[in-house]
Amino acid sequence: LFAVSSRSLETITAVFINAFVDMIRYLDAEFDAVVDCIANGTIPDLGGMADVRPHLEVNIVADPERAAELRRIGRPSSRPGWCGRVWPNLRSVHAIASGSFASSVPLARWFLSPDTEIRTHGYGSTECFIGSPYNPLELNQFKLSNNDVIELLDINQNDSTVTALTQLWEAKLGRSYELVLTTQDGLWRYRLGDVVEICGFDPTDGIPVIQFVERRNIAIRFPNFMVAEKELRAAMSSVALSIPINLVNWTAAIDDRCIPVTIGFFVELAGDQVSDLALAPTCLLDGLLQSNEEIASALARDLFRKPTIRVVRESTFSDFLQLKLDEGSNNTGQIKVPVILPKPAYVMWFANQVVQEV
C-alpha cells in the first residue's frame, strides 16, 4: 500500500524473487481496494493488525491524484512493464533469483520495465555467507567468501572423507563440487548438500567464481534410472523459453496414476494461458531426453511415458508456503517450494488444487 502510493520508489528488496512476484500478483487481485485506500487515506481492515494499525494510520495521507493515476494505468496484469509506469524511478529489484527461484524471473521481468534490473543479494545459508555477486546481473554467479572456511568435495569421487576435500586453490574449472563449510562460531564442519560448478576465478586474487547446480542426491527415482533436480529445472526452463506463458511456479513428483509411471509437474500460471500449454508435455520430454540418456531407453521399453502437466488454482504456491509455515517451521527464510515434492501428503495436497490437466 505504501509502496504503490509513492511514485518515487527506486529500489525493491525481497529475500527471494518469487516474493516480489507474489506482491505484484496480490496487488493485481486487490487493485481496486488498494487504490481506494490511497484515494481515501485509509488502511484496509485485515486480520492481525490491531497492534500496528494506529502506527500505520498516522503515516498514510489521502492522495486522490495518485489514485486517479493508478486507475489510468490499470492493474498489473493489464500490460507488460506495469512497474515502470507505476514507479518511473524504479531502477532495481534485489532478490535471490537462482536455483529453484529462477522460474519466477521471466514473470518478474514481464512486470518490470526494460530499464529495471534484477540484482542478486548473493549466496547464503544458515551456516554462513557463501558468496557475493561477482556480476550482479548474472543471477547465478558468485565469488566465494573468505569470511569462513569453505572446502569442496568432488562429487565424481566415491570417497567422501576429509582426505578427499579439495581446497579453493586446488579447484578445477568446470568441475562440480559439494560445498563443505566450517563456520567461525564453534568451528563446526558441515556438508551443505549444495552442488556448485566452478565457472571461473577472480583475476585479482584467484578465488573461485561458482554457479549453483542443484541439491545433492535430490532426484525422482525410477526402477532403472533417476532424474536429477537440475535436469527437471533445465527441462522446465526450455518450456518457459519456447512457449509464451507467464509461469508463477512449479514443482514435480512421480505420477503413478497409470502405467507406465512418469514425472508429473504441477504448475501455476498468471492468467488464463492453459491453451498455450498444449505442446508443453512434448517440450518437457525433449528437454529431459537431452539431459538424461536413460529416459530414451525407458521410453523404448515402455517403462516411461510423456510427462504430465497439471495446472493448479491461483495462489496455490503461496498457500503451500503458508502450509509449511503452519507445520512449525521457525525459519521463514528456509520456507521454499521444493523442485521435487518430498512427501506423498504434499503430492496429494497439490493434486487437490488442480483445476485442469494438459
BALOBA-1460 file (C-alpha; in Angstrom, 3 decimals):
// residues 358
<rec num="1" residu="l" x="0.000" y="0.000" z="0.000"/>
<rec num="2" residu="f" x="2.679" y="2.493" z="0.995"/>
<rec num="3" residu="a" x="4.913" y="1.475" z="-1.922"/>
<rec num="4" residu="v" x="2.165" y="1.917" z="-4.513"/>
<rec num="5" residu="s" x="1.156" y="5.272" z="-3.050"/>
<rec num="6" residu="s" x="4.595" y="6.715" z="-3.905"/>
<rec num="7" residu="r" x="5.884" y="7.487" z="-7.417"/>
<rec num="8" residu="s" x="9.457" y="7.988" z="-6.174"/>
<rec num="9" residu="l" x="10.267" y="4.354" z="-5.342"/>
<rec num="10" residu="e" x="13.747" y="3.476" z="-6.650"/>
<rec num="11" residu="t" x="14.575" y="0.042" z="-5.203"/>
<rec num="12" residu="i" x="12.616" y="-3.008" z="-4.094"/>
<rec num="13" residu="t" x="14.300" y="-5.625" z="-1.907"/>
<rec num="14" residu="a" x="12.947" y="-9.109" z="-1.227"/>
<rec num="15" residu="v" x="14.601" y="-12.266" z="0.078"/>
<rec num="16" residu="f" x="13.541" y="-14.311" z="-2.966"/>
<rec num="17" residu="i" x="12.332" y="-13.114" z="-6.368"/>
<rec num="18" residu="n" x="9.087" y="-15.084" z="-6.051"/>
<rec num="19" residu="a" x="8.178" y="-12.879" z="-3.059"/>
<rec num="20" residu="f" x="8.321" y="-9.849" z="-5.369"/>
<rec num="21" residu="v" x="6.143" y="-11.656" z="-7.920"/>
<rec num="22" residu="d" x="3.663" y="-12.603" z="-5.185"/>
<rec num="23" residu="m" x="3.491" y="-8.962" z="-4.074"/>
<rec num="24" residu="i" x="2.643" y="-7.742" z="-7.577"/>
<rec num="25" residu="r" x="0.091" y="-10.511" z="-8.099"/>
<rec num="26" residu="y" x="-1.551" y="-9.646" z="-4.772"/>
<rec num="27" residu="l" x="-1.768" y="-6.029" z="-5.922"/>
<rec num="28" residu="d" x="-3.387" y="-7.285" z="-9.107"/>
<rec num="29" residu="a" x="-6.025" y="-9.232" z="-7.175"/>
<rec num="30" residu="e" x="-6.717" y="-6.400" z="-4.704"/>
<rec num="31" residu="f" x="-6.094" y="-3.493" z="-7.066"/>
<rec num="32" residu="d" x="-9.415" y="-1.704" z="-6.589"/>
<rec num="33" residu="a" x="-9.256" y="-1.972" z="-2.792"/>
<rec num="34" residu="v" x="-5.656" y="-0.708" z="-2.676"/>
<rec num="35" residu="v" x="-6.422" y="2.261" z="-4.942"/>
<rec num="36" residu="d" x="-9.469" y="3.150" z="-2.842"/>
<rec num="37" residu="c" x="-7.286" y="3.142" z="0.288"/>
<rec num="38" residu="i" x="-4.832" y="5.523" z="-1.404"/>
<rec num="39" residu="a" x="-7.646" y="7.818" z="-2.524"/>
<rec num="40" residu="n" x="-9.237" y="7.942" z="0.932"/>
<rec num="41" residu="g" x="-6.120" y="7.687" z="3.108"/>
<rec num="42" residu="t" x="-7.300" y="4.537" z="4.877"/>
<rec num="43" residu="i" x="-5.759" y="1.254" z="5.991"/>
<rec num="44" residu="p" x="-7.611" y="-1.905" z="4.876"/>
<rec num="45" residu="d" x="-9.343" y="-3.934" z="7.540"/>
<rec num="46" residu="l" x="-7.122" y="-7.002" z="7.675"/>
<rec num="47" residu="g" x="-6.859" y="-9.522" z="10.463"/>
<rec num="48" residu="g" x="-3.946" y="-9.420" z="12.904"/>
<rec num="49" residu="m" x="-3.352" y="-5.673" z="12.553"/>
<rec num="50" residu="a" x="-4.795" y="-4.392" z="15.823"/>
<rec num="51" residu="d" x="-1.394" y="-3.651" z="17.370"/>
<rec num="52" residu="v" x="0.077" y="-1.885" z="14.341"/>
<rec num="53" residu="r" x="-2.958" y="-0.123" z="12.893"/>
<rec num="54" residu="p" x="-2.523" y="3.116" z="14.929"/>
<rec num="55" residu="h" x="1.095" y="3.404" z="13.752"/>
<rec num="56" residu="l" x="0.097" y="2.875" z="10.119"/>
<rec num="57" residu="e" x="-2.858" y="5.237" z="10.130"/>
<rec num="58" residu="v" x="-0.774" y="8.236" z="11.196"/>
<rec num="59" residu="n" x="1.513" y="7.708" z="8.190"/>
<rec num="60" residu="i" x="-0.997" y="7.443" z="5.371"/>
<rec num="61" residu="v" x="-2.398" y="10.529" z="3.680"/>
<rec num="62" residu="a" x="-5.256" y="10.652" z="1.200"/>
<rec num="63" residu="d" x="-3.942" y="11.160" z="-2.345"/>
<rec num="64" residu="p" x="-6.805" y="11.274" z="-4.885"/>
<rec num="65" residu="e" x="-4.447" y="12.357" z="-7.674"/>
<rec num="66" residu="r" x="-2.220" y="9.310" z="-7.208"/>
<rec num="67" residu="a" x="-5.291" y="7.072" z="-7.072"/>
<rec num="68" residu="a" x="-6.576" y="8.543" z="-10.342"/>
<rec num="69" residu="e" x="-3.167" y="7.984" z="-11.958"/>
<rec num="70" residu="l" x="-3.166" y="4.337" z="-10.864"/>
<rec num="71" residu="r" x="-6.657" y="3.821" z="-12.278"/>
<rec num="72" residu="r" x="-5.500" y="5.214" z="-15.623"/>
<rec num="73" residu="i" x="-2.528" y="2.828" z="-15.639"/>
<rec num="74" residu="g" x="-4.657" y="-0.166" z="-14.694"/>
<rec num="75" residu="r" x="-3.898" y="-3.320" z="-12.758"/>
<rec num="76" residu="p" x="-0.554" y="-5.179" z="-13.118"/>
<rec num="77" residu="s" x="-1.927" y="-7.889" z="-15.414"/>
<rec num="78" residu="s" x="-3.240" y="-5.330" z="-17.903"/>
<rec num="79" residu="r" x="0.084" y="-4.823" z="-19.688"/>
<rec num="80" residu="p" x="3.789" y="-5.735" z="-19.510"/>
<rec num="81" residu="g" x="6.105" y="-3.256" z="-17.818"/>
<rec num="82" residu="w" x="3.480" y="-2.179" z="-15.271"/>
<rec num="83" residu="c" x="6.074" y="-1.408" z="-12.599"/>
<rec num="84" residu="g" x="7.808" y="1.113" z="-14.855"/>
<rec num="85" residu="r" x="4.575" y="3.068" z="-15.250"/>
<rec num="86" residu="v" x="3.696" y="2.989" z="-11.558"/>
<rec num="87" residu="w" x="7.261" y="3.673" z="-10.374"/>
<rec num="88" residu="p" x="9.106" y="5.599" z="-13.119"/>
<rec num="89" residu="n" x="12.219" y="5.867" z="-10.907"/>
<rec num="90" residu="l" x="12.436" y="2.137" z="-10.135"/>
<rec num="91" residu="r" x="15.932" y="1.043" z="-11.142"/>
<rec num="92" residu="s" x="16.475" y="-2.315" z="-9.451"/>
<rec num="93" residu="v" x="14.880" y="-5.235" z="-7.660"/>
<rec num="94" residu="h" x="17.245" y="-7.054" z="-5.293"/>
<rec num="95" residu="a" x="16.422" y="-10.706" z="-4.572"/>
<rec num="96" residu="i" x="17.815" y="-14.234" z="-4.714"/>
<rec num="97" residu="a" x="16.856" y="-15.495" z="-8.163"/>
<rec num="98" residu="s" x="18.925" y="-18.625" z="-8.795"/>
<rec num="99" residu="g" x="18.192" y="-22.313" z="-8.320"/>
<rec num="100" residu="s" x="14.516" y="-23.109" z="-7.911"/>
<rec num="101" residu="f" x="13.700" y="-19.389" z="-7.750"/>
<rec num="102" residu="a" x="14.880" y="-18.834" z="-11.329"/>
<rec num="103" residu="s" x="11.483" y="-19.967" z="-12.618"/>
<rec num="104" residu="s" x="9.956" y="-16.728" z="-11.280"/>
<rec num="105" residu="v" x="12.407" y="-14.474" z="-13.146"/>
<rec num="106" residu="p" x="10.564" y="-14.356" z="-16.523"/>
<rec num="107" residu="l" x="7.309" y="-13.284" z="-14.860"/>
<rec num="108" residu="a" x="9.177" y="-10.734" z="-12.738"/>
<rec num="109" residu="r" x="10.712" y="-9.273" z="-15.901"/>
<rec num="110" residu="w" x="7.245" y="-9.153" z="-17.504"/>
<rec num="111" residu="f" x="6.035" y="-6.925" z="-14.676"/>
<rec num="112" residu="l" x="9.173" y="-4.753" z="-14.702"/>
<rec num="113" residu="s" x="10.189" y="-2.161" z="-17.271"/>
<rec num="114" residu="p" x="13.195" y="-2.871" z="-19.542"/>
<rec num="115" residu="d" x="15.149" y="-0.237" z="-17.578"/>
<rec num="116" residu="t" x="14.781" y="-2.062" z="-14.246"/>
<rec num="117" residu="e" x="17.480" y="-4.567" z="-13.325"/>
<rec num="118" residu="i" x="17.112" y="-7.692" z="-11.209"/>
<rec num="119" residu="r" x="20.145" y="-7.993" z="-8.951"/>
<rec num="120" residu="t" x="21.026" y="-10.873" z="-6.677"/>
<rec num="121" residu="h" x="21.898" y="-10.491" z="-2.983"/>
<rec num="122" residu="g" x="24.459" y="-13.256" z="-3.017"/>
<rec num="123" residu="y" x="24.661" y="-16.890" z="-1.947"/>
<rec num="124" residu="g" x="23.906" y="-17.541" z="1.706"/>
<rec num="125" residu="s" x="22.974" y="-20.311" z="4.083"/>
<rec num="126" residu="t" x="22.051" y="-20.732" z="7.729"/>
<rec num="127" residu="e" x="25.641" y="-21.759" z="8.457"/>
<rec num="128" residu="c" x="27.442" y="-18.838" z="6.813"/>
<rec num="129" residu="f" x="27.557" y="-16.410" z="3.907"/>
<rec num="130" residu="i" x="28.915" y="-18.386" z="0.964"/>
<rec num="131" residu="g" x="29.443" y="-15.953" z="-1.879"/>
<rec num="132" residu="s" x="28.885" y="-12.418" z="-3.076"/>
<rec num="133" residu="p" x="27.593" y="-11.470" z="-6.541"/>
<rec num="134" residu="y" x="30.525" y="-11.498" z="-8.953"/>
<rec num="135" residu="n" x="28.491" y="-9.796" z="-11.643"/>
<rec num="136" residu="p" x="25.230" y="-8.628" z="-10.025"/>
<rec num="137" residu="l" x="23.347" y="-9.015" z="-13.303"/>
<rec num="138" residu="e" x="24.418" y="-12.671" z="-13.588"/>
<rec num="139" residu="l" x="21.870" y="-14.070" z="-11.162"/>
<rec num="140" residu="n" x="23.664" y="-17.398" z="-10.678"/>
<rec num="141" residu="q" x="27.299" y="-16.332" z="-10.431"/>
<rec num="142" residu="f" x="29.039" y="-15.822" z="-7.082"/>
<rec num="143" residu="k" x="32.555" y="-15.248" z="-5.812"/>
<rec num="144" residu="l" x="33.228" y="-17.464" z="-2.814"/>
<rec num="145" residu="s" x="33.569" y="-15.678" z="0.509"/>
<rec num="146" residu="n" x="36.714" y="-15.810" z="2.637"/>
<rec num="147" residu="n" x="34.918" y="-14.937" z="5.893"/>
<rec num="148" residu="d" x="34.520" y="-18.628" z="6.716"/>
<rec num="149" residu="v" x="36.455" y="-21.736" z="5.751"/>
<rec num="150" residu="i" x="34.919" y="-23.186" z="2.582"/>
<rec num="151" residu="e" x="36.135" y="-26.501" z="1.185"/>
<rec num="152" residu="l" x="34.994" y="-28.521" z="-1.804"/>
<rec num="153" residu="l" x="34.073" y="-32.186" z="-2.170"/>
<rec num="154" residu="d" x="34.360" y="-33.564" z="-5.706"/>
<rec num="155" residu="i" x="31.007" y="-35.191" z="-6.480"/>
<rec num="156" residu="n" x="32.625" y="-37.515" z="-9.034"/>
<rec num="157" residu="q" x="34.719" y="-39.241" z="-6.374"/>
<rec num="158" residu="n" x="33.359" y="-42.082" z="-4.262"/>
<rec num="159" residu="d" x="35.487" y="-41.002" z="-1.319"/>
<rec num="160" residu="s" x="33.572" y="-38.543" z="0.891"/>
<rec num="161" residu="t" x="36.041" y="-38.458" z="3.795"/>
<rec num="162" residu="v" x="38.096" y="-35.491" z="4.947"/>
<rec num="163" residu="t" x="41.056" y="-36.669" z="2.875"/>
<rec num="164" residu="a" x="39.007" y="-36.183" z="-0.299"/>
<rec num="165" residu="l" x="38.373" y="-32.495" z="0.337"/>
<rec num="166" residu="t" x="39.632" y="-30.003" z="-2.225"/>
<rec num="167" residu="q" x="40.877" y="-26.587" z="-1.122"/>
<rec num="168" residu="l" x="39.858" y="-23.499" z="-3.061"/>
<rec num="169" residu="w" x="43.253" y="-23.118" z="-4.701"/>
<rec num="170" residu="e" x="43.007" y="-26.723" z="-5.955"/>
<rec num="171" residu="a" x="39.595" y="-26.301" z="-7.635"/>
<rec num="172" residu="k" x="39.350" y="-27.168" z="-11.329"/>
<rec num="173" residu="l" x="37.471" y="-25.085" z="-13.885"/>
<rec num="174" residu="g" x="34.219" y="-26.718" z="-14.989"/>
<rec num="175" residu="r" x="34.212" y="-29.323" z="-12.232"/>
<rec num="176" residu="s" x="31.276" y="-29.771" z="-9.834"/>
<rec num="177" residu="y" x="31.735" y="-29.899" z="-6.073"/>
<rec num="178" residu="e" x="29.639" y="-30.127" z="-2.936"/>
<rec num="179" residu="l" x="30.241" y="-27.234" z="-0.555"/>
<rec num="180" residu="v" x="31.692" y="-28.051" z="2.872"/>
<rec num="181" residu="l" x="31.572" y="-25.217" z="5.407"/>
<rec num="182" residu="t" x="33.472" y="-24.613" z="8.623"/>
<rec num="183" residu="t" x="31.893" y="-21.699" z="10.456"/>
<rec num="184" residu="q" x="33.623" y="-19.153" z="12.651"/>
<rec num="185" residu="d" x="31.283" y="-19.864" z="15.563"/>
<rec num="186" residu="g" x="32.324" y="-23.187" z="17.027"/>
<rec num="187" residu="l" x="34.418" y="-24.451" z="14.105"/>
<rec num="188" residu="w" x="31.746" y="-26.946" z="13.060"/>
<rec num="189" residu="r" x="32.250" y="-28.524" z="9.643"/>
<rec num="190" residu="y" x="29.101" y="-29.014" z="7.552"/>
<rec num="191" residu="r" x="28.401" y="-30.796" z="4.284"/>
<rec num="192" residu="l" x="25.898" y="-28.347" z="2.883"/>
<rec num="193" residu="g" x="24.364" y="-30.607" z="0.225"/>
<rec num="194" residu="d" x="24.588" y="-27.859" z="-2.415"/>
<rec num="195" residu="v" x="26.405" y="-28.757" z="-5.635"/>
<rec num="196" residu="v" x="28.186" y="-25.900" z="-7.409"/>
<rec num="197" residu="e" x="30.233" y="-25.663" z="-10.586"/>
<rec num="198" residu="i" x="33.489" y="-23.721" z="-10.885"/>
<rec num="199" residu="c" x="32.865" y="-21.265" z="-13.729"/>
<rec num="200" residu="g" x="35.978" y="-19.116" z="-13.311"/>
<rec num="201" residu="f" x="38.421" y="-17.404" z="-10.977"/>
<rec num="202" residu="d" x="38.656" y="-13.770" z="-9.917"/>
<rec num="203" residu="p" x="41.848" y="-12.479" z="-11.596"/>
<rec num="204" residu="t" x="42.576" y="-10.164" z="-8.658"/>
<rec num="205" residu="d" x="43.011" y="-12.896" z="-6.036"/>
<rec num="206" residu="g" x="42.294" y="-16.256" z="-7.702"/>
<rec num="207" residu="i" x="39.231" y="-17.033" z="-5.579"/>
<rec num="208" residu="p" x="36.804" y="-19.338" z="-7.437"/>
<rec num="209" residu="v" x="33.631" y="-17.999" z="-9.020"/>
<rec num="210" residu="i" x="30.799" y="-20.534" z="-8.794"/>
<rec num="211" residu="q" x="27.284" y="-21.166" z="-10.003"/>
<rec num="212" residu="f" x="24.648" y="-23.212" z="-8.188"/>
<rec num="213" residu="v" x="23.795" y="-26.512" z="-9.902"/>
<rec num="214" residu="e" x="21.465" y="-28.484" z="-7.628"/>
<rec num="215" residu="r" x="20.878" y="-30.042" z="-4.236"/>
<rec num="216" residu="r" x="22.859" y="-33.249" z="-3.952"/>
<rec num="217" residu="n" x="21.008" y="-36.569" z="-4.050"/>
<rec num="218" residu="i" x="17.654" y="-34.902" z="-4.761"/>
<rec num="219" residu="a" x="16.063" y="-36.801" z="-7.629"/>
<rec num="220" residu="i" x="12.960" y="-38.613" z="-8.829"/>
<rec num="221" residu="r" x="13.903" y="-42.282" z="-8.783"/>
<rec num="222" residu="f" x="12.529" y="-44.916" z="-11.121"/>
<rec num="223" residu="p" x="13.396" y="-48.649" z="-11.009"/>
<rec num="224" residu="n" x="16.175" y="-48.384" z="-13.614"/>
<rec num="225" residu="f" x="17.192" y="-44.723" z="-13.604"/>
<rec num="226" residu="m" x="16.705" y="-41.413" z="-11.873"/>
<rec num="227" residu="v" x="16.044" y="-37.831" z="-12.965"/>
<rec num="228" residu="a" x="18.025" y="-35.202" z="-11.062"/>
<rec num="229" residu="e" x="16.783" y="-31.822" z="-9.887"/>
<rec num="230" residu="k" x="18.989" y="-29.965" z="-12.363"/>
<rec num="231" residu="e" x="17.507" y="-31.981" z="-15.247"/>
<rec num="232" residu="l" x="13.971" y="-31.075" z="-14.192"/>
<rec num="233" residu="r" x="14.867" y="-27.392" z="-13.936"/>
<rec num="234" residu="a" x="16.542" y="-27.437" z="-17.347"/>
<rec num="235" residu="a" x="13.501" y="-29.082" z="-18.941"/>
<rec num="236" residu="m" x="11.076" y="-26.592" z="-17.398"/>
<rec num="237" residu="s" x="13.333" y="-23.708" z="-18.442"/>
<rec num="238" residu="s" x="13.118" y="-24.922" z="-22.041"/>
<rec num="239" residu="v" x="9.316" y="-24.798" z="-21.796"/>
<rec num="240" residu="a" x="9.375" y="-21.271" z="-20.386"/>
<rec num="241" residu="l" x="11.651" y="-20.139" z="-23.226"/>
<rec num="242" residu="s" x="9.739" y="-21.795" z="-26.075"/>
<rec num="243" residu="i" x="6.109" y="-21.276" z="-25.031"/>
<rec num="244" residu="p" x="4.646" y="-17.798" z="-24.324"/>
<rec num="245" residu="i" x="3.357" y="-18.378" z="-20.790"/>
<rec num="246" residu="n" x="3.738" y="-16.471" z="-17.535"/>
<rec num="247" residu="l" x="4.828" y="-19.206" z="-15.142"/>
<rec num="248" residu="v" x="4.355" y="-18.378" z="-11.455"/>
<rec num="249" residu="n" x="5.935" y="-21.515" z="-10.011"/>
<rec num="250" residu="w" x="6.138" y="-25.278" z="-10.425"/>
<rec num="251" residu="t" x="7.088" y="-28.469" z="-8.650"/>
<rec num="252" residu="a" x="7.310" y="-32.139" z="-9.617"/>
<rec num="253" residu="a" x="6.738" y="-35.661" z="-8.329"/>
<rec num="254" residu="i" x="6.258" y="-39.196" z="-9.630"/>
<rec num="255" residu="d" x="2.933" y="-39.543" z="-11.441"/>
<rec num="256" residu="d" x="1.874" y="-43.154" z="-10.917"/>
<rec num="257" residu="r" x="-1.825" y="-42.745" z="-11.688"/>
<rec num="258" residu="c" x="-1.385" y="-45.116" z="-14.620"/>
<rec num="259" residu="i" x="1.277" y="-47.413" z="-16.045"/>
<rec num="260" residu="p" x="3.965" y="-46.732" z="-17.072"/>
<rec num="261" residu="v" x="4.764" y="-44.123" z="-14.452"/>
<rec num="262" residu="t" x="6.185" y="-40.732" z="-15.386"/>
<rec num="263" residu="i" x="7.080" y="-37.338" z="-13.971"/>
<rec num="264" residu="g" x="4.135" y="-35.160" z="-13.048"/>
<rec num="265" residu="f" x="4.508" y="-31.387" z="-12.992"/>
<rec num="266" residu="f" x="2.226" y="-29.076" z="-11.021"/>
<rec num="267" residu="v" x="2.304" y="-25.549" z="-12.475"/>
<rec num="268" residu="e" x="0.651" y="-22.253" z="-11.601"/>
<rec num="269" residu="l" x="0.103" y="-19.688" z="-14.343"/>
<rec num="270" residu="a" x="-0.526" y="-15.962" z="-14.206"/>
<rec num="271" residu="g" x="-3.684" y="-15.576" z="-16.244"/>
<rec num="272" residu="d" x="-5.696" y="-17.970" z="-18.395"/>
<rec num="273" residu="q" x="-2.996" y="-19.486" z="-20.582"/>
<rec num="274" residu="v" x="-3.826" y="-23.175" z="-20.361"/>
<rec num="275" residu="s" x="-4.355" y="-23.461" z="-24.133"/>
<rec num="276" residu="d" x="-0.750" y="-22.364" z="-24.692"/>
<rec num="277" residu="l" x="0.452" y="-25.401" z="-22.717"/>
<rec num="278" residu="a" x="-0.723" y="-27.978" z="-25.267"/>
<rec num="279" residu="l" x="2.824" y="-28.557" z="-26.522"/>
<rec num="280" residu="a" x="4.441" y="-28.354" z="-23.084"/>
<rec num="281" residu="p" x="4.490" y="-32.113" z="-22.280"/>
<rec num="282" residu="t" x="6.323" y="-32.817" z="-25.548"/>
<rec num="283" residu="c" x="8.696" y="-29.933" z="-24.880"/>
<rec num="284" residu="l" x="9.381" y="-31.277" z="-21.380"/>
<rec num="285" residu="l" x="10.108" y="-34.730" z="-22.759"/>
<rec num="286" residu="d" x="12.501" y="-33.301" z="-25.354"/>
<rec num="287" residu="g" x="14.331" y="-31.389" z="-22.630"/>
<rec num="288" residu="l" x="14.623" y="-34.456" z="-20.417"/>
<rec num="289" residu="l" x="15.866" y="-36.592" z="-23.316"/>
<rec num="290" residu="q" x="18.639" y="-34.078" z="-23.972"/>
<rec num="291" residu="s" x="19.933" y="-34.243" z="-20.400"/>
<rec num="292" residu="n" x="19.280" y="-37.872" z="-19.464"/>
<rec num="293" residu="e" x="20.034" y="-40.657" z="-21.952"/>
<rec num="294" residu="e" x="18.407" y="-43.284" z="-19.718"/>
<rec num="295" residu="i" x="14.966" y="-41.838" z="-20.453"/>
<rec num="296" residu="a" x="15.152" y="-42.806" z="-24.140"/>
<rec num="297" residu="s" x="15.857" y="-46.405" z="-23.174"/>
<rec num="298" residu="a" x="12.976" y="-46.413" z="-20.693"/>
<rec num="299" residu="l" x="10.629" y="-44.983" z="-23.342"/>
<rec num="300" residu="a" x="11.615" y="-47.677" z="-25.839"/>
<rec num="301" residu="r" x="10.825" y="-50.395" z="-23.283"/>
<rec num="302" residu="d" x="7.504" y="-48.817" z="-22.222"/>
<rec num="303" residu="l" x="8.885" y="-48.085" z="-18.764"/>
<rec num="304" residu="f" x="8.276" y="-44.343" z="-19.033"/>
<rec num="305" residu="r" x="5.771" y="-42.089" z="-20.778"/>
<rec num="306" residu="k" x="5.441" y="-38.426" z="-21.672"/>
<rec num="307" residu="p" x="5.434" y="-36.155" z="-18.572"/>
<rec num="308" residu="t" x="2.117" y="-34.803" z="-17.358"/>
<rec num="309" residu="i" x="1.247" y="-31.208" z="-16.507"/>
<rec num="310" residu="r" x="-1.488" y="-30.293" z="-14.066"/>
<rec num="311" residu="v" x="-2.431" y="-26.632" z="-13.692"/>
<rec num="312" residu="v" x="-3.283" y="-25.611" z="-10.136"/>
<rec num="313" residu="r" x="-5.520" y="-22.788" z="-8.989"/>
<rec num="314" residu="e" x="-4.271" y="-19.255" z="-8.428"/>
<rec num="315" residu="s" x="-2.273" y="-18.710" z="-5.202"/>
<rec num="316" residu="t" x="-1.625" y="-22.438" z="-4.729"/>
<rec num="317" residu="f" x="2.101" y="-21.972" z="-4.213"/>
<rec num="318" residu="s" x="1.598" y="-19.112" z="-1.757"/>
<rec num="319" residu="d" x="-0.819" y="-21.314" z="0.166"/>
<rec num="320" residu="f" x="1.723" y="-24.141" z="0.141"/>
<rec num="321" residu="l" x="4.318" y="-21.889" z="1.766"/>
<rec num="322" residu="q" x="1.740" y="-20.999" z="4.425"/>
<rec num="323" residu="l" x="1.084" y="-24.720" z="4.908"/>
<rec num="324" residu="k" x="4.767" y="-25.339" z="5.580"/>
<rec num="325" residu="l" x="4.827" y="-22.393" z="7.982"/>
<rec num="326" residu="d" x="1.825" y="-23.812" z="9.835"/>
<rec num="327" residu="e" x="3.652" y="-27.135" z="10.138"/>
<rec num="328" residu="g" x="6.043" y="-25.465" z="12.532"/>
<rec num="329" residu="s" x="8.996" y="-24.081" z="10.600"/>
<rec num="330" residu="n" x="10.536" y="-21.197" z="12.559"/>
<rec num="331" residu="n" x="12.928" y="-20.042" z="9.848"/>
<rec num="332" residu="t" x="10.835" y="-18.216" z="7.262"/>
<rec num="333" residu="g" x="13.924" y="-17.791" z="5.076"/>
<rec num="334" residu="q" x="14.067" y="-21.564" z="4.624"/>
<rec num="335" residu="i" x="10.410" y="-21.992" z="3.658"/>
<rec num="336" residu="k" x="10.693" y="-22.785" z="-0.034"/>
<rec num="337" residu="v" x="8.837" y="-24.744" z="-2.660"/>
<rec num="338" residu="p" x="10.953" y="-27.829" z="-3.430"/>
<rec num="339" residu="v" x="11.668" y="-28.766" z="-7.028"/>
<rec num="340" residu="i" x="10.693" y="-32.333" z="-6.088"/>
<rec num="341" residu="l" x="7.916" y="-32.860" z="-3.553"/>
<rec num="342" residu="p" x="9.409" y="-34.904" z="-0.684"/>
<rec num="343" residu="k" x="6.187" y="-36.260" z="0.880"/>
<rec num="344" residu="p" x="3.194" y="-38.153" z="-0.533"/>
<rec num="345" residu="a" x="0.999" y="-35.847" z="1.572"/>
<rec num="346" residu="y" x="2.351" y="-32.846" z="-0.349"/>
<rec num="347" residu="v" x="1.635" y="-34.570" z="-3.677"/>
<rec num="348" residu="m" x="-1.945" y="-35.219" z="-2.571"/>
<rec num="349" residu="w" x="-2.293" y="-31.605" z="-1.408"/>
<rec num="350" residu="f" x="-1.214" y="-30.277" z="-4.814"/>
<rec num="351" residu="a" x="-3.447" y="-32.799" z="-6.592"/>
<rec num="352" residu="n" x="-6.401" y="-31.356" z="-4.710"/>
<rec num="353" residu="q" x="-5.599" y="-27.877" z="-6.088"/>
<rec num="354" residu="v" x="-5.657" y="-28.941" z="-9.768"/>
<rec num="355" residu="v" x="-8.102" y="-27.077" z="-11.997"/>
<rec num="356" residu="q" x="-7.078" y="-28.559" z="-15.345"/>
<rec num="357" residu="e" x="-4.742" y="-31.161" z="-16.802"/>
<rec num="358" residu="v" x="-2.946" y="-30.570" z="-20.078"/>
